[in-house]
Amino acid sequence: MVRQYLTTRQVAHELGVSLNTVYRWLKAERLPEPLRDPDNNYRLWTVEDLNRLRQAASERV
């Protein structure tokens, strides 16, 4: 089975925040750093990552 990955931009869109907000959260360690693509060092977000982020966001409110 081939795993589907989301871009950081897609994750930001799904969370309803700006791309810069996601980067700020990563820098402040409010979000766990996802896997990285070894070829280009892009972040590789999974659907499971997104679900965990949504749950963590709902617990903060």
N, CA, C and O atoms as CSV, one atom per row, in Angstrom:
chain,resi,resn,atom,element,x,y,z
A,1,MET,N,N,0.839,-1.179,0.000
A,1,MET,CA,C,0.000,0.000,0.000
A,1,MET,C,C,0.886,1.245,0.000
A,1,MET,O,O,1.826,1.343,0.789
A,2,VAL,N,N,0.589,2.179,-0.873
A,2,VAL,CA,C,1.355,3.418,-0.968
A,2,VAL,C,C,0.743,4.429,-0.007
A,2,VAL,O,O,-0.464,4.668,-0.039
A,3,ARG,N,N,1.562,5.014,0.835
A,3,ARG,CA,C,1.089,5.993,1.804
A,3,ARG,C,C,1.001,7.361,1.148
A,3,ARG,O,O,1.905,7.782,0.427
A,4,GLN,N,N,-0.094,8.040,1.410
A,4,GLN,CA,C,-0.296,9.389,0.894
A,4,GLN,C,C,0.216,10.402,1.913
A,4,GLN,O,O,-0.042,10.274,3.109
A,5,TYR,N,N,0.933,11.393,1.438
A,5,TYR,CA,C,1.467,12.433,2.302
A,5,TYR,C,C,0.847,13.773,1.946
A,5,TYR,O,O,0.478,14.019,0.798
A,6,LEU,N,N,0.739,14.629,2.945
A,6,LEU,CA,C,0.222,15.980,2.765
A,6,LEU,C,C,1.368,16.970,2.848
A,6,LEU,O,O,2.364,16.731,3.532
A,7,THR,N,N,1.222,18.079,2.150
A,7,THR,CA,C,2.214,19.146,2.264
A,7,THR,C,C,1.894,19.971,3.508
A,7,THR,O,O,0.803,19.871,4.068
A,8,THR,N,N,2.840,20.772,3.924
A,8,THR,CA,C,2.608,21.653,5.067
A,8,THR,C,C,1.502,22.642,4.737
A,8,THR,O,O,0.706,22.991,5.608
A,9,ARG,N,N,1.441,23.092,3.509
A,9,ARG,CA,C,0.376,24.005,3.080
A,9,ARG,C,C,-0.991,23.336,3.206
A,9,ARG,O,O,-1.946,23.969,3.657
A,10,GLN,N,N,-1.097,22.070,2.815
A,10,GLN,CA,C,-2.361,21.344,2.938
A,10,GLN,C,C,-2.753,21.171,4.404
A,10,GLN,O,O,-3.928,21.294,4.753
A,11,VAL,N,N,-1.779,20.889,5.256
A,11,VAL,CA,C,-2.048,20.747,6.686
A,11,VAL,C,C,-2.566,22.064,7.249
A,11,VAL,O,O,-3.538,22.075,8.005
A,12,ALA,N,N,-1.928,23.172,6.890
A,12,ALA,CA,C,-2.371,24.485,7.361
A,12,ALA,C,C,-3.804,24.743,6.917
A,12,ALA,O,O,-4.626,25.212,7.705
A,13,HIS,N,N,-4.103,24.441,5.669
A,13,HIS,CA,C,-5.450,24.646,5.144
A,13,HIS,C,C,-6.466,23.810,5.923
A,13,HIS,O,O,-7.523,24.314,6.304
A,14,GLU,N,N,-6.154,22.553,6.158
A,14,GLU,CA,C,-7.063,21.666,6.882
A,14,GLU,C,C,-7.270,22.114,8.326
A,14,GLU,O,O,-8.347,21.912,8.888
A,15,LEU,N,N,-6.251,22.719,8.930
A,15,LEU,CA,C,-6.366,23.210,10.306
A,15,LEU,C,C,-6.996,24.595,10.370
A,15,LEU,O,O,-7.352,25.066,11.450
A,16,GLY,N,N,-7.136,25.252,9.214
A,16,GLY,CA,C,-7.740,26.571,9.172
A,16,GLY,C,C,-6.830,27.669,9.683
A,16,GLY,O,O,-7.292,28.668,10.233
A,17,VAL,N,N,-5.516,27.474,9.496
A,17,VAL,CA,C,-4.536,28.477,9.918
A,17,VAL,C,C,-3.616,28.779,8.740
A,17,VAL,O,O,-3.641,28.082,7.725
A,18,SER,N,N,-2.807,29.820,8.884
A,18,SER,CA,C,-1.886,30.171,7.809
A,18,SER,C,C,-0.667,29.239,7.835
A,18,SER,O,O,-0.379,28.578,8.833
A,19,LEU,N,N,0.017,29.219,6.723
A,19,LEU,CA,C,1.246,28.441,6.611
A,19,LEU,C,C,2.270,28.934,7.628
A,19,LEU,O,O,2.961,28.131,8.254
A,20,ASN,N,N,2.370,30.255,7.797
A,20,ASN,CA,C,3.311,30.821,8.767
A,20,ASN,C,C,2.985,30.377,10.188
A,20,ASN,O,O,3.889,30.181,10.999
A,21,THR,N,N,1.701,30.219,10.494
A,21,THR,CA,C,1.308,29.760,11.824
A,21,THR,C,C,1.836,28.351,12.069
A,21,THR,O,O,2.348,28.063,13.151
A,22,VAL,N,N,1.718,27.480,11.088
A,22,VAL,CA,C,2.238,26.109,11.237
A,22,VAL,C,C,3.741,26.155,11.463
A,22,VAL,O,O,4.258,25.447,12.326
A,23,TYR,N,N,4.450,26.980,10.698
A,23,TYR,CA,C,5.899,27.085,10.884
A,23,TYR,C,C,6.254,27.630,12.270
A,23,TYR,O,O,7.210,27.174,12.898
A,24,ARG,N,N,5.478,28.606,12.735
A,24,ARG,CA,C,5.716,29.146,14.090
A,24,ARG,C,C,5.482,28.073,15.146
A,24,ARG,O,O,6.263,27.946,16.089
A,25,TRP,N,N,4.406,27.299,14.992
A,25,TRP,CA,C,4.107,26.229,15.948
A,25,TRP,C,C,5.207,25.175,15.954
A,25,TRP,O,O,5.570,24.655,17.009
A,26,LEU,N,N,5.735,24.862,14.776
A,26,LEU,CA,C,6.833,23.891,14.703
A,26,LEU,C,C,8.067,24.432,15.415
A,26,LEU,O,O,8.723,23.715,16.171
A,27,LYS,N,N,8.376,25.695,15.170
A,27,LYS,CA,C,9.559,26.307,15.787
A,27,LYS,C,C,9.418,26.371,17.307
A,27,LYS,O,O,10.392,26.172,18.033
A,28,ALA,N,N,8.212,26.647,17.782
A,28,ALA,CA,C,7.946,26.727,19.221
A,28,ALA,C,C,7.709,25.350,19.840
A,28,ALA,O,O,7.442,25.235,21.036
A,29,GLU,N,N,7.807,24.316,19.020
A,29,GLU,CA,C,7.606,22.921,19.439
A,29,GLU,C,C,6.200,22.666,19.977
A,29,GLU,O,O,5.997,21.804,20.832
A,30,ARG,N,N,5.231,23.429,19.463
A,30,ARG,CA,C,3.829,23.167,19.791
A,30,ARG,C,C,3.279,22.041,18.928
A,30,ARG,O,O,2.270,21.424,19.270
A,31,LEU,N,N,3.949,21.775,17.801
A,31,LEU,CA,C,3.613,20.657,16.927
A,31,LEU,C,C,4.827,19.753,16.826
A,31,LEU,O,O,5.959,20.234,16.782
A,32,PRO,N,N,4.598,18.432,16.789
A,32,PRO,CA,C,5.734,17.534,16.590
A,32,PRO,C,C,6.222,17.608,15.144
A,32,PRO,O,O,5.424,17.733,14.215
A,33,GLU,N,N,7.503,17.530,14.970
A,33,GLU,CA,C,8.098,17.567,13.633
A,33,GLU,C,C,7.755,16.251,12.916
A,33,GLU,O,O,8.011,15.174,13.455
A,34,PRO,N,N,7.179,16.330,11.707
A,34,PRO,CA,C,6.857,15.109,10.965
A,34,PRO,C,C,8.106,14.523,10.311
A,34,PRO,O,O,9.206,15.064,10.421
A,35,LEU,N,N,7.899,13.408,9.634
A,35,LEU,CA,C,8.991,12.812,8.862
A,35,LEU,C,C,9.459,13.789,7.796
A,35,LEU,O,O,8.728,14.700,7.408
A,36,ARG,N,N,10.687,13.591,7.325
A,36,ARG,CA,C,11.238,14.430,6.249
A,36,ARG,C,C,11.573,13.548,5.052
A,36,ARG,O,O,12.010,12.407,5.207
A,37,ASP,N,N,11.361,14.090,3.865
A,37,ASP,CA,C,11.744,13.407,2.632
A,37,ASP,C,C,13.264,13.455,2.539
A,37,ASP,O,O,13.840,14.543,2.572
A,38,PRO,N,N,13.928,12.311,2.426
A,38,PRO,CA,C,15.392,12.313,2.385
A,38,PRO,C,C,15.967,12.983,1.133
A,38,PRO,O,O,17.122,13.408,1.138
A,39,ASP,N,N,15.181,13.080,0.075
A,39,ASP,CA,C,15.683,13.675,-1.162
A,39,ASP,C,C,15.680,15.199,-1.129
A,39,ASP,O,O,16.627,15.835,-1.593
A,40,ASN,N,N,14.611,15.791,-0.577
A,40,ASN,CA,C,14.506,17.248,-0.635
A,40,ASN,C,C,14.268,17.890,0.737
A,40,ASN,O,O,14.149,19.112,0.830
A,41,ASN,N,N,14.198,17.094,1.786
A,41,ASN,CA,C,14.021,17.553,3.163
A,41,ASN,C,C,12.653,18.192,3.422
A,41,ASN,O,O,12.471,18.869,4.434
A,42,TYR,N,N,11.689,17.983,2.517
A,42,TYR,CA,C,10.331,18.487,2.743
A,42,TYR,C,C,9.689,17.696,3.870
A,42,TYR,O,O,10.001,16.523,4.079
A,43,ARG,N,N,8.793,18.347,4.591
A,43,ARG,CA,C,8.047,17.652,5.640
A,43,ARG,C,C,7.010,16.747,4.998
A,43,ARG,O,O,6.352,17.126,4.029
A,44,LEU,N,N,6.869,15.542,5.548
A,44,LEU,CA,C,5.907,14.572,5.046
A,44,LEU,C,C,4.859,14.314,6.130
A,44,LEU,O,O,5.103,13.560,7.072
A,45,TRP,N,N,3.702,14.940,5.991
A,45,TRP,CA,C,2.615,14.797,6.956
A,45,TRP,C,C,1.705,13.660,6.517
A,45,TRP,O,O,1.366,13.551,5.339
A,46,THR,N,N,1.313,12.828,7.445
A,46,THR,CA,C,0.370,11.766,7.150
A,46,THR,C,C,-1.023,12.173,7.614
A,46,THR,O,O,-1.176,13.148,8.351
A,47,VAL,N,N,-2.023,11.436,7.190
A,47,VAL,CA,C,-3.383,11.685,7.654
A,47,VAL,C,C,-3.448,11.473,9.168
A,47,VAL,O,O,-4.182,12.175,9.863
A,48,GLU,N,N,-2.686,10.514,9.673
A,48,GLU,CA,C,-2.641,10.271,11.114
A,48,GLU,C,C,-2.065,11.482,11.851
A,48,GLU,O,O,-2.552,11.856,12.918
A,49,ASP,N,N,-1.022,12.092,11.271
A,49,ASP,CA,C,-0.455,13.318,11.852
A,49,ASP,C,C,-1.530,14.395,11.928
A,49,ASP,O,O,-1.688,15.048,12.960
A,50,LEU,N,N,-2.262,14.579,10.846
A,50,LEU,CA,C,-3.294,15.598,10.800
A,50,LEU,C,C,-4.372,15.333,11.849
A,50,LEU,O,O,-4.828,16.263,12.514
A,51,ASN,N,N,-4.777,14.085,12.000
A,51,ASN,CA,C,-5.791,13.757,13.004
A,51,ASN,C,C,-5.291,14.044,14.416
A,51,ASN,O,O,-6.050,14.531,15.255
A,52,ARG,N,N,-4.022,13.747,14.685
A,52,ARG,CA,C,-3.448,14.044,16.007
A,52,ARG,C,C,-3.401,15.555,16.245
A,52,ARG,O,O,-3.672,16.019,17.352
A,53,LEU,N,N,-3.059,16.317,15.213
A,53,LEU,CA,C,-3.009,17.771,15.334
A,53,LEU,C,C,-4.396,18.346,15.615
A,53,LEU,O,O,-4.549,19.245,16.442
A,54,ARG,N,N,-5.394,17.824,14.925
A,54,ARG,CA,C,-6.776,18.277,15.158
A,54,ARG,C,C,-7.198,17.985,16.605
A,54,ARG,O,O,-7.810,18.827,17.262
A,55,GLN,N,N,-6.870,16.804,17.081
A,55,GLN,CA,C,-7.240,16.434,18.448
A,55,GLN,C,C,-6.529,17.328,19.454
A,55,GLN,O,O,-7.144,17.795,20.413
A,56,ALA,N,N,-5.238,17.570,19.242
A,56,ALA,CA,C,-4.469,18.424,20.158
A,56,ALA,C,C,-5.035,19.843,20.149
A,56,ALA,O,O,-5.105,20.486,21.197
A,57,ALA,N,N,-5.440,20.340,18.973
A,57,ALA,CA,C,-5.993,21.680,18.867
A,57,ALA,C,C,-7.322,21.774,19.609
A,57,ALA,O,O,-7.599,22.787,20.252
A,58,SER,N,N,-8.136,20.745,19.529
A,58,SER,CA,C,-9.430,20.776,20.207
A,58,SER,C,C,-9.267,20.701,21.721
A,58,SER,O,O,-10.097,21.231,22.458
A,59,GLU,N,N,-8.214,20.053,22.188
A,59,GLU,CA,C,-7.967,19.962,23.637
A,59,GLU,C,C,-7.465,21.280,24.201
A,59,GLU,O,O,-7.653,21.543,25.389
A,60,ARG,N,N,-6.829,22.118,23.385
A,60,ARG,CA,C,-6.306,23.398,23.849
A,60,ARG,C,C,-7.395,24.449,24.021
A,60,ARG,O,O,-7.234,25.414,24.769
A,61,VAL,N,N,-8.508,24.246,23.316
A,61,VAL,CA,C,-9.577,25.264,23.349
A,61,VAL,C,C,-10.337,25.238,24.629
A,61,VAL,O,O,-11.263,26.027,24.813
